[in-house]
């Protein structure tokens, strides 16, 4: 069932002799819930969260400064994203454990804490990135950064405290779908097909370009996505072969959608800056300003606001919950039903969740450059990605999975090649960009 019982509801049956009409109503409701569950799940939720404020900034910066040259990379990363997230589905369904719990069981507490600490550091910066995206939207409409940040954080906290996991998932997906406005803007900008084709064949060797290569890879394969989806699969109670098939399908759809949004943002800004390339975006206002000549200032503000607000709030749920699940799993605590129980019954889980948000807000309010922060966060994701996909690969190809679903043969070597190539490219690009500073 999609809508799980509320955190304060009792699931015990009160009547044992339901009438025929009640049975028919129950069947109808059950069918509707099954259809809804087929459309919404952890795979779609986490993939929409993938295109957060940081990703949108990176895609916009890529298009504004380097035109269409990074467009092929966005397409090539679709199968890589799907193959990585599909492994979390297998592990979650067949082990009944979150990612950190799996690492703890098969590699020991020390490695679990190592992976957890890296994740939590990343989540602190990622939460700053999400809140900065929302704050930037607030500033577009005249709100102060502090007020916009506090309002958004309060919204995320209230939803998590008063809703169960299934309800959080639906709310997150609804917000995440707002990002599709960038697909619309891509067509409204009317980019020249010939410019897109020839521009996509260009390559640059400048450090700034290589930094964005690393940032784009980091923007697609984020470690917190791996941790979240596996724990979310467990939280949803997915355990059957039908669940596995449905969740794989959602993950594939989500992988295509999130990259389509990235492509939309990149092409939109590339088309807007076609007459004046090599111009960095100073802030989110710069995106609005770039779109205004074609779309008008008010429409540009609305579209940019919807995209950034939706992506940031969706990702804020995922980032904060991924960190909370990981910390609790590293300590050996059961987290499967945490979001379906009130905070007083799960104080450790909710304390971890609140800490990630509050610390991120405090640091953000000290004042940082939004664009530089988001590019740095995606760059950090790229550097940390090898650790996330490394553990994921070892678990999926080892004895953590039953022999019948374990990744072996050509599939195993394909994953090794793709993960190894993306990791090496991401880390080397990041190191080159840092050493060869502009």
LUMLO-41017 format. One record per residue (C-alpha): residue in one letter; chain; x, y, z. Coordinates in pm, whole numbers, plus 32768, in hexadecimal, padded with zeros to 4 digits. Example, Ala and Ser with C-alpha at 12.3 -4.5 7.8 and 13.67 -1.06 7.14 Angstrom:
BEGIN
[node "A"; "A"; [84CE; 7E3E; 830C]],
[node "S"; "A"; [8557; 7F96; 82CA]],
This chain:
BEGIN
[node "X"; "A"; [8000; 8000; 8000]],
[node "X"; "A"; [8083; 8157; 7FAA]],
[node "X"; "A"; [7FED; 821B; 80CA]],
[node "X"; "A"; [806E; 816B; 8200]],
[node "X"; "A"; [7FC3; 81A0; 834E]],
[node "X"; "A"; [8010; 82EE; 83F1]],
[node "X"; "A"; [8113; 82F8; 8503]],
[node "X"; "A"; [800D; 8308; 8612]],
[node "X"; "A"; [7F0F; 8219; 8579]],
[node "X"; "A"; [7EC4; 80B8; 85EF]],
[node "X"; "A"; [7EB6; 7FAC; 84DF]],
[node "X"; "A"; [7DE5; 7EAE; 85A5]],
[node "X"; "A"; [7C96; 7E48; 8513]],
[node "X"; "A"; [7B5F; 7EB5; 85C9]],
[node "X"; "A"; [7A5C; 7DE6; 850E]],
[node "X"; "A"; [7A72; 7C7B; 84A7]],
[node "X"; "A"; [7928; 7C5D; 83E6]],
[node "X"; "A"; [7944; 7D5E; 82D0]],
[node "X"; "A"; [7821; 7D6D; 81E0]],
[node "X"; "A"; [7832; 7D1C; 806E]],
[node "X"; "A"; [7824; 7E8C; 800E]],
[node "X"; "A"; [7944; 7ED8; 80FA]],
[node "X"; "A"; [7A11; 7DC1; 805A]],
[node "X"; "A"; [79D2; 7E4D; 7F01]],
[node "X"; "A"; [7A37; 7FA9; 7F75]],
[node "X"; "A"; [7B73; 7F1B; 8011]],
[node "X"; "A"; [7BC9; 7E6B; 7ECE]],
[node "X"; "A"; [7B98; 7FAC; 7E08]],
[node "X"; "A"; [7C6E; 8075; 7EF7]],
[node "X"; "A"; [7D77; 7F67; 7EF2]],
[node "X"; "A"; [7D82; 7F6C; 7D76]],
[node "X"; "A"; [7DA3; 80E7; 7D71]],
[node "X"; "A"; [7EBA; 80D9; 7E71]],
[node "X"; "A"; [7F70; 7FD0; 7DA6]],
[node "X"; "A"; [7F5C; 80A8; 7C6F]],
[node "X"; "A"; [7FE1; 81D1; 7D32]],
[node "X"; "A"; [80F9; 80FC; 7DBF]],
[node "X"; "A"; [8156; 8095; 7C5E]],
[node "X"; "A"; [8188; 8200; 7BFF]],
[node "X"; "A"; [8237; 827E; 7D38]],
[node "X"; "A"; [834E; 81D7; 7DF8]],
[node "X"; "A"; [84B1; 8202; 7E7B]],
[node "X"; "A"; [8546; 81EA; 7D1D]],
[node "X"; "A"; [8481; 830F; 7C91]],
[node "X"; "A"; [84A6; 83D4; 7DD5]],
[node "X"; "A"; [8621; 83B8; 7DE9]],
[node "X"; "A"; [8659; 83F9; 7C76]],
[node "X"; "A"; [858C; 8538; 7C7F]],
[node "X"; "A"; [8653; 85A0; 7DB3]],
[node "X"; "A"; [878C; 8569; 7CE2]],
[node "X"; "A"; [873C; 86A2; 7C1A]],
[node "X"; "A"; [8755; 878A; 7D45]],
[node "X"; "A"; [87C6; 88F4; 7D5C]],
[node "X"; "A"; [8932; 8891; 7D37]],
[node "X"; "A"; [88F1; 87C2; 7C00]],
[node "X"; "A"; [8824; 88D3; 7B5F]],
[node "X"; "A"; [8933; 89D4; 7BA6]],
[node "X"; "A"; [8A3E; 88EE; 7B15]],
[node "X"; "A"; [896F; 88A7; 79DC]],
[node "X"; "A"; [8920; 8A19; 79B0]],
[node "X"; "A"; [8A8B; 8A78; 79E5]],
[node "X"; "A"; [8AF6; 896E; 78E9]],
[node "X"; "A"; [8A0D; 89F6; 77DF]],
[node "X"; "A"; [8A4E; 8B64; 7826]],
[node "X"; "A"; [8BC8; 8B47; 7818]],
[node "X"; "A"; [8C0E; 8A20; 7733]],
[node "X"; "A"; [8ADC; 8A13; 7653]],
[node "X"; "A"; [8A6C; 88B6; 75EE]],
[node "X"; "A"; [8BBF; 880A; 7619]],
[node "X"; "A"; [8B58; 8754; 7759]],
[node "X"; "A"; [8A0B; 86DD; 76C9]],
[node "X"; "A"; [8A87; 8582; 765D]],
[node "X"; "A"; [8B04; 8541; 77BE]],
[node "X"; "A"; [89A2; 856F; 7845]],
[node "X"; "A"; [891E; 8466; 7756]],
[node "X"; "A"; [8A39; 8370; 779C]],
[node "X"; "A"; [89FA; 8385; 7911]],
[node "X"; "A"; [8892; 8305; 78FA]],
[node "X"; "A"; [88EE; 8191; 78F1]],
[node "X"; "A"; [89FD; 81C4; 79F8]],
[node "X"; "A"; [8902; 8262; 7AE5]],
[node "X"; "A"; [8802; 8150; 7AAA]],
[node "X"; "A"; [88FC; 8034; 7AD4]],
[node "X"; "A"; [897A; 80C7; 7C1C]],
[node "X"; "A"; [8823; 8105; 7CB4]],
[node "X"; "A"; [879C; 7FB5; 7C3C]],
[node "X"; "A"; [889B; 7F09; 7D1B]],
[node "X"; "A"; [880C; 7FB8; 7E4C]],
[node "X"; "A"; [86B8; 7F25; 7DF4]],
[node "X"; "A"; [8746; 7DC4; 7DEB]],
[node "X"; "A"; [87FE; 7DF3; 7F31]],
[node "X"; "A"; [86D9; 7E93; 7FE5]],
[node "X"; "A"; [85DC; 7D8C; 7F7C]],
[node "X"; "A"; [86B6; 7C59; 7FAF]],
[node "X"; "A"; [8770; 7CBF; 80EC]],
[node "X"; "A"; [8663; 7D8A; 819A]],
[node "X"; "A"; [8776; 7E7A; 820B]],
[node "X"; "A"; [87E4; 7FDB; 81BD]],
[node "X"; "A"; [8931; 801D; 8111]],
[node "X"; "A"; [89F9; 806F; 824B]],
[node "X"; "A"; [8964; 7F41; 82FD]],
[node "X"; "A"; [89DA; 7E64; 81DD]],
[node "X"; "A"; [8B38; 7EF6; 81EE]],
[node "X"; "A"; [8B3E; 7EBF; 8368]],
[node "X"; "A"; [8AD3; 7D54; 8348]],
[node "X"; "A"; [8BBE; 7CF3; 822D]],
[node "X"; "A"; [8CEC; 7DD4; 8266]],
[node "X"; "A"; [8CD9; 7E26; 83D7]],
[node "X"; "A"; [8C82; 7F55; 84AF]],
[node "X"; "A"; [8DC4; 8012; 845B]],
[node "X"; "A"; [8D79; 801B; 82E6]],
[node "X"; "A"; [8C0D; 806C; 832E]],
[node "X"; "A"; [8C76; 819C; 83F9]],
[node "X"; "A"; [8D73; 8202; 82F0]],
[node "X"; "A"; [8C65; 81FF; 81E4]],
[node "X"; "A"; [8B6C; 82A4; 82CE]],
[node "X"; "A"; [8C52; 83C4; 832D]],
[node "X"; "A"; [8C9A; 8410; 81BF]],
[node "X"; "A"; [8B27; 840A; 8174]],
[node "X"; "A"; [8AC9; 84EC; 8296]],
[node "X"; "A"; [8BD2; 85EE; 8234]],
[node "X"; "A"; [8B48; 85EB; 80D4]],
[node "X"; "A"; [89E2; 8608; 8157]],
[node "X"; "A"; [8A37; 873C; 8226]],
[node "X"; "A"; [8AB8; 87EB; 80EE]],
[node "X"; "A"; [8999; 8764; 801C]],
[node "X"; "A"; [889A; 87E8; 8114]],
[node "X"; "A"; [8941; 893E; 80FC]],
[node "X"; "A"; [8920; 8921; 7F85]],
[node "X"; "A"; [87AC; 88CC; 7F97]],
[node "X"; "A"; [8760; 89E5; 808C]],
[node "X"; "A"; [882E; 8ADA; 7FBC]],
[node "X"; "A"; [875D; 8A85; 7E8B]],
[node "X"; "A"; [861D; 8ACD; 7F4A]],
[node "X"; "A"; [86B1; 8C0B; 7FE0]],
[node "X"; "A"; [870F; 8C82; 7E82]],
[node "X"; "A"; [85A8; 8C4F; 7E11]],
[node "X"; "A"; [852D; 8D15; 7F3E]],
[node "X"; "A"; [8619; 8E31; 7EE8]],
[node "X"; "A"; [8587; 8E3A; 7D88]],
[node "X"; "A"; [843A; 8E96; 7E24]],
[node "X"; "A"; [84BC; 8F8B; 7F26]],
[node "X"; "A"; [84E6; 8EA6; 8053]],
[node "X"; "A"; [8624; 8EB0; 811F]],
[node "X"; "A"; [870E; 8D86; 810C]],
[node "X"; "A"; [86DC; 8D3F; 827F]],
[node "X"; "A"; [8560; 8D3E; 826C]],
[node "X"; "A"; [8552; 8C68; 8130]],
[node "X"; "A"; [8646; 8B6E; 81C5]],
[node "X"; "A"; [858C; 8B53; 830E]],
[node "X"; "A"; [8439; 8B2E; 8262]],
[node "X"; "A"; [84B7; 8A17; 8181]],
[node "X"; "A"; [8567; 8962; 829E]],
[node "X"; "A"; [842D; 8979; 8373]],
[node "X"; "A"; [8361; 88E3; 8258]],
[node "X"; "A"; [844B; 87BB; 822E]],
[node "X"; "A"; [845C; 877F; 83A5]],
[node "X"; "A"; [82E1; 8793; 83D0]],
[node "X"; "A"; [829F; 869D; 82B6]],
[node "X"; "A"; [8396; 859D; 833F]],
[node "X"; "A"; [831C; 85BF; 84A6]],
[node "X"; "A"; [81A9; 85A5; 8456]],
[node "X"; "A"; [819B; 84C2; 8323]],
[node "X"; "A"; [81F9; 8357; 82EE]],
[node "X"; "A"; [82F0; 82E6; 81E6]],
[node "X"; "A"; [81F2; 82A8; 80D0]],
[node "X"; "A"; [815E; 8402; 80FD]],
[node "X"; "A"; [82B7; 84A3; 80FE]],
[node "X"; "A"; [8301; 83EB; 7FBB]],
[node "X"; "A"; [81C9; 8471; 7F0E]],
[node "X"; "A"; [820D; 85D6; 7F80]],
[node "X"; "A"; [8379; 85BD; 7F10]],
[node "X"; "A"; [831F; 8536; 7DB8]],
[node "X"; "A"; [821A; 8648; 7D81]],
[node "X"; "A"; [831E; 8753; 7DCE]],
[node "X"; "A"; [8421; 869E; 7CFA]],
[node "X"; "A"; [8342; 86A2; 7BC6]],
[node "X"; "A"; [8354; 8820; 7BC8]],
[node "X"; "A"; [84B3; 87F9; 7B38]],
[node "X"; "A"; [841E; 8798; 79E9]],
[node "X"; "A"; [83E7; 890B; 79A2]],
[node "X"; "A"; [854D; 890C; 7921]],
[node "X"; "A"; [84E9; 8816; 7812]],
[node "X"; "A"; [83DD; 8911; 77AC]],
[node "X"; "A"; [84D1; 8A36; 77AE]],
[node "X"; "A"; [85BF; 896E; 76D3]],
[node "X"; "A"; [84BB; 896A; 75BC]],
[node "X"; "A"; [8449; 8ACE; 75FC]],
[node "X"; "A"; [85AD; 8B4B; 75C3]],
[node "X"; "A"; [85A6; 8AB7; 7460]],
[node "X"; "A"; [8714; 8A47; 7451]],
[node "X"; "A"; [87A0; 8A15; 72F4]],
[node "X"; "A"; [87B9; 889C; 72AA]],
[node "X"; "A"; [88FD; 88D2; 71EA]],
[node "X"; "A"; [8992; 8999; 730C]],
[node "X"; "A"; [8931; 8885; 73FD]],
[node "X"; "A"; [89CA; 8776; 7320]],
[node "X"; "A"; [8B14; 881E; 72D3]],
[node "X"; "A"; [8B2E; 88B2; 742E]],
[node "X"; "A"; [8B0B; 875A; 74CC]],
[node "X"; "A"; [8C40; 86E6; 740D]],
[node "X"; "A"; [8D21; 87EC; 74AB]],
[node "X"; "A"; [8E1A; 879D; 75BE]],
[node "X"; "A"; [8EE7; 8884; 769A]],
[node "X"; "A"; [901B; 884A; 7770]],
[node "X"; "A"; [9006; 8976; 7857]],
[node "X"; "A"; [9003; 892F; 79CF]],
[node "X"; "A"; [8EAF; 89D6; 79F4]],
[node "X"; "A"; [8E20; 88EB; 78EE]],
[node "X"; "A"; [8EB4; 87B8; 7996]],
[node "X"; "A"; [8E27; 882D; 7AE2]],
[node "X"; "A"; [8CCE; 8830; 7A47]],
[node "X"; "A"; [8D07; 86D5; 79B3]],
[node "X"; "A"; [8D48; 8655; 7B14]],
[node "X"; "A"; [8C27; 871F; 7B9F]],
[node "X"; "A"; [8B34; 8696; 7A9A]],
[node "X"; "A"; [8B98; 8530; 7AEA]],
[node "X"; "A"; [8B77; 857C; 7C5B]],
[node "X"; "A"; [8A29; 8623; 7C18]],
[node "X"; "A"; [899E; 84E0; 7B84]],
[node "X"; "A"; [8A2A; 83CF; 7C66]],
[node "X"; "A"; [8A0F; 8453; 7DC7]],
[node "X"; "A"; [8A74; 8374; 7EEB]],
[node "X"; "A"; [8944; 83DB; 7FB7]],
[node "X"; "A"; [8863; 8351; 7EA5]],
[node "X"; "A"; [88FA; 81F7; 7ED2]],
[node "X"; "A"; [88C7; 81FC; 804A]],
[node "X"; "A"; [876A; 828E; 8037]],
[node "X"; "A"; [86D0; 81A7; 7F34]],
[node "X"; "A"; [8741; 8067; 7FDC]],
[node "X"; "A"; [86BD; 80D8; 812F]],
[node "X"; "A"; [857C; 815C; 808E]],
[node "X"; "A"; [853D; 800B; 7FE8]],
[node "X"; "A"; [8552; 7F6E; 8143]],
[node "X"; "A"; [8474; 807F; 81D7]],
[node "X"; "A"; [836C; 8038; 80CF]],
[node "X"; "A"; [8377; 7EC5; 8126]],
[node "X"; "A"; [83C3; 7E5B; 7FC0]],
[node "X"; "A"; [8420; 7CEB; 7FB9]],
[node "X"; "A"; [8384; 7C31; 7E93]],
[node "X"; "A"; [83EE; 7BF8; 7D2C]],
[node "X"; "A"; [82CB; 7CD3; 7CBE]],
[node "X"; "A"; [8351; 7DE9; 7D9E]],
[node "X"; "A"; [84A8; 7DBB; 7D01]],
[node "X"; "A"; [8422; 7DDD; 7BA0]],
[node "X"; "A"; [834C; 7F0C; 7BF4]],
[node "X"; "A"; [8464; 7FBF; 7CAD]],
[node "X"; "A"; [8559; 7F7E; 7B91]],
[node "X"; "A"; [8461; 8017; 7A9D]],
[node "X"; "A"; [8432; 814A; 7B78]],
[node "X"; "A"; [85AA; 8170; 7B97]],
[node "X"; "A"; [85D4; 8161; 7A1D]],
[node "X"; "A"; [84C2; 8264; 79E8]],
[node "X"; "A"; [8559; 833E; 7AF5]],
[node "X"; "A"; [86B5; 8322; 7A5E]],
[node "X"; "A"; [8636; 8398; 790E]],
[node "X"; "A"; [8569; 84B2; 79A7]],
[node "X"; "A"; [8682; 853D; 7A7E]],
[node "X"; "A"; [8774; 8545; 795A]],
[node "X"; "A"; [866B; 85DE; 787D]],
[node "X"; "A"; [864F; 86F9; 797C]],
[node "X"; "A"; [87CB; 8722; 797A]],
[node "X"; "A"; [87C8; 872D; 77FE]],
[node "X"; "A"; [86AC; 8828; 7808]],
[node "X"; "A"; [8767; 8912; 78F3]],
[node "X"; "A"; [88AC; 88F3; 782E]],
[node "X"; "A"; [880D; 892F; 76DA]],
[node "X"; "A"; [8736; 8A4A; 7762]],
[node "X"; "A"; [8863; 8B0E; 77E1]],
[node "X"; "A"; [893B; 8AB1; 76B6]],
[node "X"; "A"; [8833; 8B3E; 75CD]],
[node "X"; "A"; [8808; 8C73; 76A5]],
[node "X"; "A"; [8980; 8CB5; 76A5]],
[node "X"; "A"; [89C0; 8C4E; 753B]],
[node "X"; "A"; [8A1E; 8DB2; 74E1]],
[node "X"; "A"; [8AFB; 8DE2; 7612]],
[node "X"; "A"; [8BAA; 8CA3; 7680]],
[node "X"; "A"; [8CAF; 8C89; 7790]],
[node "X"; "A"; [8BDA; 8D4D; 7886]],
[node "X"; "A"; [8BBC; 8CB8; 79E1]],
[node "X"; "A"; [8A74; 8CC5; 7A9C]],
[node "X"; "A"; [8AA0; 8DA3; 7BCA]],
[node "X"; "A"; [8961; 8D2A; 7C74]],
[node "X"; "A"; [8803; 8CA7; 7C35]],
[node "X"; "A"; [879F; 8E07; 7BCD]],
[node "X"; "A"; [8891; 8DD4; 7AAB]],
[node "X"; "A"; [87C0; 8CAF; 7A2E]],
[node "X"; "A"; [8684; 8D82; 7A3A]],
[node "X"; "A"; [8736; 8E9F; 798B]],
[node "X"; "A"; [87B2; 8DB4; 7878]],
[node "X"; "A"; [8652; 8D30; 7834]],
[node "X"; "A"; [859D; 8E7E; 784A]],
[node "X"; "A"; [85E0; 8EFB; 76E5]],
[node "X"; "A"; [8522; 8DCF; 765B]],
[node "X"; "A"; [842B; 8D71; 776C]],
[node "X"; "A"; [83F9; 8EBB; 781D]],
[node "X"; "A"; [846A; 8F0D; 797C]],
[node "X"; "A"; [8334; 8E99; 7A39]],
[node "X"; "A"; [8313; 8D4D; 7980]],
[node "X"; "A"; [8489; 8D0F; 79AA]],
[node "X"; "A"; [8470; 8D4C; 7B20]],
[node "X"; "A"; [8349; 8C5D; 7B40]],
[node "X"; "A"; [83F1; 8B47; 7A77]],
[node "X"; "A"; [8540; 8B64; 7B28]],
[node "X"; "A"; [8491; 8B75; 7C7B]],
[node "X"; "A"; [83C4; 8A3B; 7C39]],
[node "X"; "A"; [84F2; 8976; 7BC0]],
[node "X"; "A"; [85D9; 89D6; 7CDD]],
[node "X"; "A"; [84D2; 89C9; 7DEE]],
[node "X"; "A"; [8452; 8874; 7D81]],
[node "X"; "A"; [85A9; 87D7; 7D57]],
[node "X"; "A"; [8630; 8866; 7E9C]],
[node "X"; "A"; [8510; 87FC; 7F7A]],
[node "X"; "A"; [8504; 86A0; 7EDF]],
[node "X"; "A"; [867A; 8677; 7F16]],
[node "X"; "A"; [866B; 8709; 8076]],
[node "X"; "A"; [858E; 85E6; 80DF]],
[node "X"; "A"; [8675; 84E7; 803F]],
[node "X"; "A"; [87BF; 857A; 80BE]],
[node "X"; "A"; [874F; 85A4; 8227]],
[node "X"; "A"; [86AB; 844E; 823B]],
[node "X"; "A"; [87D3; 83A1; 8195]],
[node "X"; "A"; [88BF; 842E; 829E]],
[node "X"; "A"; [87D4; 83D2; 83BB]],
[node "X"; "A"; [87A8; 826D; 833D]],
[node "X"; "A"; [8920; 8244; 8308]],
[node "X"; "A"; [897C; 82C0; 8464]],
[node "X"; "A"; [8880; 81DC; 850E]],
[node "X"; "A"; [88E9; 80B1; 843C]],
[node "X"; "A"; [8A59; 80F0; 848B]],
[node "X"; "A"; [89FC; 80DD; 85FD]],
[node "X"; "A"; [894C; 7F93; 85C3]],
[node "X"; "A"; [87EA; 8016; 85FF]],
[node "X"; "A"; [86BC; 7F99; 853F]],
[node "X"; "A"; [8636; 80B0; 8460]],
[node "X"; "A"; [8534; 7FF8; 838B]],
[node "X"; "A"; [83FE; 8097; 8427]],
[node "X"; "A"; [8494; 81DD; 84A4]],
[node "X"; "A"; [83C1; 82C2; 83CC]],
[node "X"; "A"; [827E; 820C; 8422]],
[node "X"; "A"; [82A5; 8249; 8595]],
[node "X"; "A"; [8297; 838F; 865F]],
[node "X"; "A"; [83DC; 8441; 86BF]],
[node "X"; "A"; [83C1; 83DC; 882E]],
[node "X"; "A"; [83DC; 826D; 87CB]],
[node "X"; "A"; [8506; 82AA; 86E4]],
[node "X"; "A"; [85C5; 83CA; 8789]],
[node "X"; "A"; [8719; 8367; 86FB]],
[node "X"; "A"; [869D; 8362; 8595]],
[node "X"; "A"; [85E7; 84AE; 85A7]],
[node "X"; "A"; [8708; 8552; 8662]],
[node "X"; "A"; [87F5; 84F3; 8545]],
[node "X"; "A"; [86FB; 8575; 8447]],
[node "X"; "A"; [86D7; 86C4; 84F9]],
[node "X"; "A"; [8850; 86E9; 852D]],
[node "X"; "A"; [8898; 86D3; 83B7]],
[node "X"; "A"; [879B; 87E3; 8367]],
[node "X"; "A"; [87F2; 88CD; 8486]],
[node "X"; "A"; [896D; 88C0; 8453]],
[node "X"; "A"; [8941; 88F9; 82DE]],
[node "X"; "A"; [8865; 8A28; 831E]],
[node "X"; "A"; [8953; 8AC2; 841B]],
[node "X"; "A"; [8A7C; 8AAC; 832D]],
[node "X"; "A"; [89AE; 8B2B; 8206]],
[node "X"; "A"; [8936; 8C5C; 82C2]],
[node "X"; "A"; [8A9F; 8CCA; 82FA]],
[node "X"; "A"; [8A95; 8D38; 818D]],
[node "X"; "A"; [8B21; 8C75; 8065]],
[node "X"; "A"; [8B1F; 8CA0; 7EEC]],
[node "X"; "A"; [8A01; 8BC3; 7E72]],
[node "X"; "A"; [8A95; 8B68; 7D1F]],
[node "X"; "A"; [8BF1; 8B1B; 7DA7]],
[node "X"; "A"; [8B5B; 8A52; 7EC5]],
[node "X"; "A"; [8A8B; 897A; 7DDC]],
[node "X"; "A"; [8BA7; 8939; 7CE8]],
[node "X"; "A"; [8C86; 88DC; 7E11]],
[node "X"; "A"; [8B7D; 87ED; 7E97]],
[node "X"; "A"; [8B5A; 8739; 7D4C]],
[node "X"; "A"; [8CD6; 872E; 7D31]],
[node "X"; "A"; [8CE1; 8690; 7E8C]],
[node "X"; "A"; [8BDB; 8594; 7E1E]],
[node "X"; "A"; [8CBA; 8535; 7CFA]],
[node "X"; "A"; [8DEA; 8503; 7DDA]],
[node "X"; "A"; [8D27; 842F; 7ED5]],
[node "X"; "A"; [8C6E; 8367; 7DCD]],
[node "X"; "A"; [8D7A; 8254; 7DB2]],
[node "X"; "A"; [8D43; 81F4; 7F1E]],
[node "X"; "A"; [8BCA; 81DC; 7EF3]],
[node "X"; "A"; [8BCB; 8113; 7DB0]],
[node "X"; "A"; [8CF1; 8045; 7E2F]],
[node "X"; "A"; [8C31; 7FBE; 7F59]],
[node "X"; "A"; [8AFB; 7F9A; 7E83]],
[node "X"; "A"; [8BB9; 7EC9; 7D83]],
[node "X"; "A"; [8C59; 7DEA; 7E8C]],
[node "X"; "A"; [8B0D; 7DA8; 7F37]],
[node "X"; "A"; [8A50; 7D61; 7DF5]],
[node "X"; "A"; [8B59; 7C73; 7D71]],
[node "X"; "A"; [8BA3; 7BCA; 7EBF]],
[node "X"; "A"; [8AEA; 7AE7; 7FAC]],
[node "X"; "A"; [8A06; 7BFE; 8029]],
[node "X"; "A"; [8915; 7B95; 7F14]],
[node "X"; "A"; [888C; 7A36; 7ED3]],
[node "X"; "A"; [8937; 7984; 7DB4]],
[node "X"; "A"; [8805; 79A0; 7CD0]],
[node "X"; "A"; [8804; 7B1E; 7CD8]],
[node "X"; "A"; [8976; 7B60; 7D12]],
[node "X"; "A"; [8A20; 7C30; 7C03]],
[node "X"; "A"; [8B0D; 7B4C; 7B41]],
[node "X"; "A"; [8BA3; 7B1B; 79EA]],
[node "X"; "A"; [8B89; 7C2A; 78E1]],
[node "X"; "A"; [8AA8; 7CFE; 79BD]],
[node "X"; "A"; [8BAF; 7D01; 7ACD]],
[node "X"; "A"; [8CC7; 7D66; 79E2]],
[node "X"; "A"; [8BEE; 7E6D; 793A]],
[node "X"; "A"; [8BAB; 7F0B; 7A8E]],
[node "X"; "A"; [8D1C; 7EF9; 7AE6]],
[node "X"; "A"; [8D75; 7FAE; 79A3]],
[node "X"; "A"; [8C68; 80BA; 79BF]],
[node "X"; "A"; [8C9B; 80FE; 7B31]],
[node "X"; "A"; [8E14; 80FA; 7B0B]],
[node "X"; "A"; [8E10; 81E1; 79DE]],
[node "X"; "A"; [8D1F; 82DB; 7A7B]],
[node "X"; "A"; [8DDE; 82D8; 7BC4]],
[node "X"; "A"; [8F2F; 830B; 7B1E]],
[node "X"; "A"; [8EAB; 841A; 7A38]],
[node "X"; "A"; [8DFD; 84CD; 7B55]],
[node "X"; "A"; [8F25; 84C5; 7C45]],
[node "X"; "A"; [902B; 8518; 7B3B]],
[node "X"; "A"; [8F5A; 8637; 7AB3]],
[node "X"; "A"; [8F2D; 86C2; 7C11]],
[node "X"; "A"; [909F; 86A6; 7C66]],
[node "X"; "A"; [9108; 8742; 7B19]],
[node "X"; "A"; [901A; 8865; 7B47]],
[node "X"; "A"; [9099; 88A5; 7CA8]],
[node "X"; "A"; [920B; 8887; 7C56]],
[node "X"; "A"; [91ED; 8959; 7B1B]],
[node "X"; "A"; [9128; 8A6B; 7BC4]],
[node "X"; "A"; [90BD; 8B8B; 7AED]],
